[in-house]
Amino acid sequence: MTEANTSSIMTITGLINNKIMKHTLPPLPYAYNALEPYIDAQTMELHHTKHHQAYIDKLNAALEKYPDLQGRPVDELLRNLNEMQINDADRELIRNHGGGHFNHSLFWKYLDPANQKDELLVKEIISVFGSIEDFKKQFGESATKLFGSGWTWLVRNGANSKLEIVNLPRQDAPIMSGLEPIFGLDVWEHAYYLKYQNKRADYIAAWWNVLKLI
Ligand code: MN3
């Protein structure tokens, strides 16, 4: 998507096209109250319209001085972060805010109430972790132990194609380290604090009710 750029930071590309490619907030494909009572409408709306939007705004701001990087999909930016000819402070901004944009865009899809159970995935989880219950226990323990802000992910390791549970700090996206995300749980306090306060374990337990994939 594009939008007219009227700011004073006008790049060459911008001058030619009078437009700059910007990252935009993907609409939530279901209502904010669709995940009640497990994830409340107020948390969903703030999380989507304020937190996710803020990552996008800051990503766009970080890209303003790099016309060549504007318009590149966020996953491409994250996979190539270390090869880019940019200064380290901007690399850190793109890592954090690009990661935030990428992770949240996936998160809303994982939570879609219209999702169907993925039978192939279920089989694979059982073969790796023993049972769905064992998997949930292991994933939940990992998410409970994650110190500070970050995400717990079920990923496929690009090196050996195996499913793994990993904790990643802050907004580090799995694809930055060769891991393909299957699904992930946001355990930043902003994802649950209004309803669950300090009880992260209760939020994790409730989350299985909205994840229809397994
Ligand atoms: Mn979040």
Boltz pocket constraint, residues with backbone or C-beta under 6 A from the ligand:
constraints:
  - pocket:
      binder: B
      contacts: [[A, 47], [A, 51], [A, 104], [A, 186], [A, 188], [A, 190], [A, 191]]
      max_distance: 6.0
